[in-house]
């Protein structure tokens, strides 16, 4: 039975999400592994198509990756030490005190925070860590960024689900009731063709909602403007997304 508290914004585009969403830097997971004494179990909550789960896998004996979207999990990247489970953030199959690290990548703003934090405190062992991160606007050539910004704020602006503002401000105004750990700076970097960039933009929840309400013309016009400013279709341009990272110690059990 579907969970009525779970709003699934991504199942309809799960394959594209898995294909076009940028992966996180390996250095992030290497650093996270240094913040805990034990490396038995990591829980990647709201895993989506598993980018963070697979990134954790080299550093922990087992990764449990959960998501409320069965469609997302069906398209998720496979790894021998990553186990996927369809479960909402506040009710997981994890045992009490079983987890060393909890991660939430680009999804904290979707979660029922009080209930999720109760679950974190239940499943994390003493000395464990919770890490959440987000990324907002991509940094790309100014002439292209101008077109993307107008589309983001104008054409599809009203179609962003509630909570998008938390991504834009790096989760700074969301409660995070854990003893803070100072974090290094990390960013995602990709050298992309125009098709790869537009494929990524097509995974935005607001784009899908706009298409459902208004049709394809506005999105197609935007994409044509990006292509006109890009240059050769196979030309690669560097795209960057700084990560906004919050990490803290969990009291644990």
N, C-alpha and C positions, 0 to 999 in steps of 0.2 A: 504494500500500500504506500502511495506517495505521502510524504510528510507535508502537511498543509502549511507548516511554518517555513518551508524551504522555497525560496524564489529561484527558479532555475532560469538564469539569463543566457546560458551558453550551450545547452544540449543541441540546439538546432544548428549550431555552427561548429560542432565538436571537431570534425575532421580538419577544417580550416584552422581552428585554434591550435590543434596539435602541429599542424604544418608550418604556420606562419608566426606563432608567438616566439619571441627571442628567448633563448636559454640564459640561465644565470651564470655568472663567472665562477669557474672552479675554485678560485681563491676565496670566495665567500664561504663555501662549504669546508674548505681546508681550515679557515679561521674558526668557524663555528665548532669544529671538532676539538679545537684547543680550549674551548670554554668549559668543557666537562671532563670529569675524571673517568667516567665509564662510557663505553661506546657500543652498548648492546642493542638498544632500540631507539629509533627516531620515529616520531609521528609527524607526517606532513599533512596538515589539515587543509581541507578545501583544495586538494591537489590539482584539480582540473585535469590537464592532460599529462601530468606527472613530471614536468620539467624539474621542479625542486626535489621531488622524491628520487629521481635518478641521480641528481647531483649529490644527494646525501649518501647514496648507496656505497661508494668506496670507503666511507669513513665509519660506518656502523654495521654491526652484524646483521641487523634486520631493519627495514624501513616499512612502517605501516602507513599507507597513503589512503586517506578517506576523502570522499566527496559525496554530496547529496545528489549529484547528477549522474545517473547511470550512463547517459549518452557520452559525457565527458570521459568516464572511466573506460568505456568501450574503445575509445580512440587513444587512450593513454599509452605512453612509451613503456615497453616491457623491459624488466631487468630481473635476473634470478633471485636477488635478495629483496625485491620490492613486492609487497603484497597489497593489493588494492581491495578496498571494501566500500560499499555504498552505505554511507552513514552521515548523518548531520553532525555538525561540530560539537553540539552539546550532549550527544549520546553516541558513544563509540564502543566497539567491542574490546577495548583495551582494559587490561587489569589494573587495579590500583597500585601505584608506585612502580609501574613497569617501564616507564619511559625516561630516557636521558635528555632528549632534545625534542621540542615541539617547534615546528615552523609553519608560518602562514605567509604565502607569497601572493601579493597582489589580491588579497581576498578578505582582509580583516574587516573592511567596511561592510561586507555582506553578512557578517556573523552576529548572532544575538550575544553581545559581549559578556553580560553577567553570567549567563548560563555556560558559555564557552570557557570563561575563566574558571568557573567552578569545576568544569571537566579537566582543565589543565592542572589545577591543584590536586585533583583526585589521582590522575594517572602519572604525574611526574614524580620520580624518586627524589629524595633529598640531595641537593647539589645540582639538580637539573636546571635546564635553561629553556626559555621560550624566546624565539626570534621571529619578528614580523617585519615585512618590508613591502614597499610599494614603489612604483615608478610612474611618472606622469608623462609630460610632453617629451617627445624625441627631439634630440638636437640634430639638425641636418642643415644643408646649405640654406642661407637666409631667404633666397628667392622662393624656395620650395616650402620652407617653414611658414612663410607668409600666407601661402595658399592653404596649408593645413590648418593654421590657426583660425582663419576666417571660416573654414568648414566646421571645425571643432566647436567654436563659440557661436557661430551664426547658424549655418544650415541645420546641424544636428543638435545644437545646444539644448533645446527643450526636451530632447529625447533621451538624455542621460538619466538613468535611474537614480533615485535618491541615494546619497552617500558618495557620489563622485567627488564632491568637494574635499573629502577626506584623503583621497588619492592625491589631489592637487597640492594639498598642504603637508604631504608626507606623514599623515597620521598623527600630527603633532597635537591635535585637540581631542583625540580619542583616549579614554582611560587606559592605562597600562600599569596595573597594580603589582609590579615586580621590581625588585631591587635592580636599578639600571647598571648596565655594563657599557663602558665606553667602546665605541665601535670604529673600525677603520672605514675608509671610503671605498665604495665599490661602484662599478658601473658596468652595464651591458654595452658591448660594442659589436656592430655588425657591418660588414661591407656588402650592401644590398643593391640589386637591380631595382628599377622602378616597379616591376611586377611583384617583387618580394615586399617592398614597402607598402604598396597598395593592397596586397594580400593581408598584411598585418592590420592595416587600417580597417579592412573589411571585417575583421573579427571583433571590432568594438561593439559593445552591446547597443550603443546609441545608433550605430549605422543600421543594424538589423531592425531596430524598432522604427527608425525613419523609413526604411524600405517598406515595412509592413503597412505603415500609415500613409505614406506619400508616393510610393512607387520608386522606380529606379532613376528617374531623370536627374534629380539633384545630385545623386551620388555619381552617376556617369559623367555629368558635367564637371564635377570636382576632379575626378580622375583624369579627364582629358586635360584640364589645366595643369595638373601635376606633370603629366607626360610631356606637355609642351615646354615646361621649364627644365625638365630633367636632362634632355639631350638624347643621345643614342640609347635605345631601349636596353641594351646589354651593358651600358656603362654602369660601373659600380661606384656608389658613394657611401661614405662612412656615416652611420647612424649611431647615436649614443643615447643611452638612458641612464642618468644617475639614479642609484638606488637610495631611497630613504629608509633607513634601518633602525629598528628599536629592539634591543635585546635586554633581557633581565633574568636574574636568578629567581627560581621558584622555591618557595619554602619547602614544598614536597612533603612526603610522608616518611 
